């Protein structure tokens, strides 16, 4: 019998998980996003159908201090609303720690995403275990499982666009 994920998560988040995952968004909205450092970022995206602005938060898998590039992935796969919106229109704002900028956005290749995931696994094993328990992911301890994970979930990178300080 398969183990039920904590907070009842499967392919999409439940209400308890959404409340937990929205805490960083509340911190950014209240002007206290700096306490999150480079662990979470908030990005603003435009609805592909409505044209309305939306805010979302994601865990940062890699942050490059020199280029200020942050990499995130869509934990629930390629069909989340925010990922579909980013494919239609690039993000128009990113906040990470105390930094706010208009981003240049790019989607990572499978090889690049695998390298980011391997580095995250090496540098943050406890975070990966927590995500595995909470989200119900398979054990990502071996490279084959990690590659399956990466091919099912798009990775996107944001960095300040030229013209941002």
N, C-alpha and C positions, 0 to 999 in steps of 0.2 A: 504494500500500500504506500503510495507517495505521501511524503510529509507535507502537511498543509503549511503554506508560507505564513509567517508572522503577519498580523494585520489583515489576513485574508487576501493577500495580493496574488494575482495570477497574471493575466495578460494586460490588465488595466488596474489602476489603483482604486482601492475602495475609499469610503469616506474617511475612515480613521487615518489611512495612509496619506490621503490628500491633505488633511489637517496638519499632519506631521511635516509633510514635505513643503507646505506653504509657510511654515515658520520663517525660513530665510527671506521669503518675499515680504512678509510683514516687517521684518527688520529693515530691509531696503526701503520700503515705503515710508517707514517712520523716521528715516534718516540715520539709522543705526547700522547700516550695512558694513561699515568699517570693522565691526567686531567679528565679521566672518572671514576677514583677511582674504586669502586667495582660495578658500575652500569652496565657496559658492559664488556664482555670478548671477546677475539679473540681466535679462535682455528684453528689449522692446521689439515686437514684431507686428506686422500689419496683416490683418485677416485677408486671406486670398479672395473671399467672397464678399465680406462686409466692408473691407477697407478700414475697419476700426483698429486702433492700437491696442495691443495686448501685452501684458508683462508676464514673464515666466522666469523661474529660477532653476538652475541645474548645478550639479556638483562638478567642479573643475577636476578633470583627470590629469591635466598637465598645465603648468603655467611657466612661461619663459620670462624671467625677470628682465632680460635685455630687450626683447622685442615686444614684451607685454602681451604675447599671444596666449590665449587660454583655449583649451580643448575640452569639449563636452560631448556626451553622446545621448541619444534618445533611448532611455532605458526600456521604453515600451515599444520600440521598433520604429519603422519608417513612416507609419501612418498616424502618428500623433498629430493633433491639429497644429502645434507649433512647428513641427518639422515640415509639414506640408506648406505652412505659411512661409518658412524660411526658403523652401525650394522655389516658391512663387516670387517672393520679394525678400531681399536680404534684410537682416536685422537693422534697425535704424538707431539703436542705442545699446550700449553695454555699460553696466556698472559692476566693478569688481573691487572689493575693498573700498578705498577712498577715491578710486579712479572712475571717471565717467568719460566715454568717448563714442564717436561715431565709428562703427567697426567696418573693417574690410573682412569679409566672410569667405571661407572656403570649406568645401567638403573634403575630408581626408580619403585617400586611397585605402584599399584594404590592407596593404602592407604597412602604410603609415599608421593606420588605426591599430593594427596588431602591435606595433612597436610602442605606441602610447599605452595600450592595455597591459602589455608586459611590464613596462616601467611602473605603471600604477600598482600592479600586483606586487612587484618587488618593494616599492617604497611605502605602500599602504596596505599591508596584509590584513590588518584589523578592520579597516574600512571595507575592504572587499568581502571579508567574512560577514560583516554586518549587513551589507547590501545583499549578499547571497541569502541570508536568513530572512531579511525583511521582504525582499522582492521575489524569493523563491527561485532564484537562478540556480543552475547546476554548478557543481564545483568547477571553478575556473583555474584550478591548480596546474593543469597540463596545457601545453600549447594547442593541442587539437581542440579542446573544449573552448579555449580562448578564441581561436579562429572562428568556430561556429558562432560564438557570441558576437564577434565583430561583424561577421557577414550578415547577421540579422538586424544590426542596429547601426544607423548612420552616425558618424562622428563629424563634428563641425568645429572649426577653429575661428576665433575672433581675435583680431588685433586692431590697434588704432589705424584708421585709414590715413593715408598721407594727408597732411594738413592738420591732423590732431597732434597735440604736443606730447 
